[in-house]
Amino acid sequence: MSSSDSFDRSSSDVTVMPLSPDSSGSAAQGLLPSGLSDLLAPQAEQDAKAVDTVLSCFAAFGYQRIKPPLVEFEQTLLADGPGAALADQTFRLLDPISRRMMALRSDMTAQIARISGTRLARYPRPLRLAYGGEVMRVVPDVLNPERQLVQAGAEIIGRDDQHAATEIIMLGVRALGQAGISDLTIDLGLPRLAEDILGDELVAMDAELKQQMFAAISDRDLTRLTQLPVNAASVLAEVMEASGADSSRLSAIASRLPEAASGQLAELIAVADNLNSLIPAAAITLDPLDLQGYGYHTSISFSIFGAGLKGAIARGGAYVTGYDEKAMGLSVYMERVLRALPAPQQSPVIYIPAEVGLASGLALVERGRHVLYGTQGADAEAEAKALGCSFILRDAGGMPEPLDK
């Protein structure tokens, strides 16, 4: 076995010293606002690769990537549809050029809706788009302290039926799997089902009773719900009790619901059946009355959870864009995905002393190696160790040698 073979085989087991935050007093001068942080190596590279993996998966299924701006005019970004639902999570600033208020995006879905309804309005439907980028929230959620987040997602513009839902959920599960997340659970819901079950009774209901009823549904409090003076309370309680992995009880209930509600529930059950066939490794649960986090969704909605992780790592569902088009979307919360991945390992770096020359390093890079050039006049061995290198190339044309730590 040649020394070259020895280097190739051993290099994957060697890690480079990651960048560590400075704990000295100078670090206090770089204090960041609450919920913001610097992402250092090797986590920053892992973050970028995870986003690329997810977006590459979307591309394999015909989703075209687009890149909207970070900031838009407030009137546009927060227009009717997904944008309006996120207005209280959005930072505003004044544009010194136009003197108009602008908004810093807190979610990219509204931007995709705008682009599809304007610049891509004449493209054939269904239109499949993908995106990835930074978003900024005014207040972090309970399970996630960060306010600057990385969002990746996919949208089907022009469809919101069970087939679109099945496709985009399957896409999300596959993308998460390729990023390294397995053992997934998919919760399927219908955030407008309660309204369709109540029908005219909801229209006639006073604000206080309405608030009490939806609070009881949101809290899954069967006792409170059935004690309210609501005719449909018993049916709502029955639907709530039938939630779970087994769809047979919900199927039996569906035939007794108002037409609109019955149709919605039948579609949800069909999506669950299709997903069980397509991705049998994922656990599917039906929770038709789940209202959490689906502010602008109109029918089939979903959340994807990973074993041992807090909160959904992906979420989406049907909605109507600000341009009155049906759509089905998926958002992947990349910061939660990263928490679930094993600690990243960097490729070993070969130190090239200044006297050995740039050409030797270039030759190694062309063979797929990672190199770091030394400083002229420095103690090569000491500098290589200080910079976290694993190997040193002592002579031009020679072979990299392991550094004695």
C-alpha positions, 0 to 999 in steps of 0.5 A, a space after each residue: 500500500 502506497 503512502 498516498 493510499 494511506 493518506 486517502 484512507 485515514 483522512 476521513 477519520 480526522 477532523 479539523 479544530 472548529 472555530 470557537 467563539 472568543 470568550 475574552 472581553 473583546 467579544 462583548 463589543 460584538 454583542 448581538 440583539 436577542 435571537 440573533 447569532 453568528 454561525 461559525 465553521 463547521 456549522 455554517 457549511 453544514 447549514 448551507 449543504 442542508 439547504 442545497 440538499 433540500 432544494 436539490 430534492 425539490 428540483 428533481 420533482 420539477 420545482 423551479 427555484 426563484 429568489 425574491 428580495 429580502 425587503 419589499 414595500 409593506 403594502 405589497 408584502 403584507 397584502 391579503 393572503 399569506 402576508 396579511 396573516 404574518 403582519 405582526 411578525 414583520 419588521 418595518 423600516 422606512 425607505 429613504 429613497 421612495 419615502 415609503 414603508 418597507 417590510 423585512 420578510 418574516 416568511 417567503 410564502 407571500 413573496 412566492 404568491 406575489 411572483 406567481 401572480 405578477 411576473 409568472 401570471 401567464 405561465 401554465 398552471 400548475 406552477 411549481 416553485 421552490 425557494 430558500 433564504 433568510 427570514 426575520 421574525 419580530 418575536 421568536 416562537 416558544 420552541 425556537 429562540 432564534 429570530 433570524 431563520 433559514 426557510 426552504 420551501 416549495 409551492 404548487 400554484 393553481 391546485 389545492 386538492 388531495 393530489 397536490 397535498 399528497 405530492 407536496 407532503 411526499 416531497 417534504 418527507 423525501 427532502 428531509 430524509 435526504 438531509 439526514 432526518 428520518 423517523 418522521 410523523 405527519 399530522 394531517 389537519 383541516 383548520 376550517 373543518 369546525 367552521 364547515 360543521 357549524 355552518 349557519 350556527 357559527 354565523 349567528 354565534 356571538 363573539 364571546 361564545 365563538 371565542 370559548 368554543 374555539 379555545 375549547 377546540 384548540 385546547 382539546 377540552 372535550 368537557 368544556 366543548 360539550 358544556 357550551 350551548 352549541 348544537 354541533 358541539 357533540 359532533 365536534 367532540 366526536 370528531 376530536 375523539 376519533 382523531 389518530 392513526 386509524 381513519 376508520 372512525 373518521 370515515 364513519 363520521 364523515 357521512 353524517 357531516 354537512 356536505 362541505 365538511 364531509 367532502 373535506 374529511 373524505 379528502 383528508 382520509 384519502 391523503 392519509 391512505 395515499 401517503 401510507 402507500 407512498 411512504 410507509 416508514 412515516 407515521 400518519 396521524 389525522 387531527 382534523 380539528 387542529 387549529 395551531 399555526 394554520 392562520 391562512 390555510 384553507 383546507 388540507 394542512 399538515 405538520 411534519 415532526 421528527 423523533 425526539 425533536 421539539 416542534 414541527 420541522 416542516 409545515 404547510 397546506 392549502 391556501 389562497 394567494 393574494 391573487 385569488 389562486 389556489 395553492 399548496 405549500 410546504 415550508 421546511 424550518 432549516 434551523 430545526 433540521 440542523 439541530 437534529 443532524 449529527 455534529 459536522 466533521 470537516 475534511 482534514 486540511 493539509 498545511 502548505 509551508 510558504 517555501 513549498 509554494 502555491 503550485 503544490 497546494 493547487 495540485 492537491 486541491 485539484 485532487 479533491 484535498 483541502 489545503 491551507 497556505 502557510 505564512 512567509 517566515 513562520 514556524 511551519 509546524 507551530 503554525 500548522 498546529 495552531 491553525 488546526 491542520 491535520 497534515 503538512 506537506 514538507 516538500 514540493 512533490 512529496 506526500 502529506 504527513 500527519 501532524 503530531 498533535 
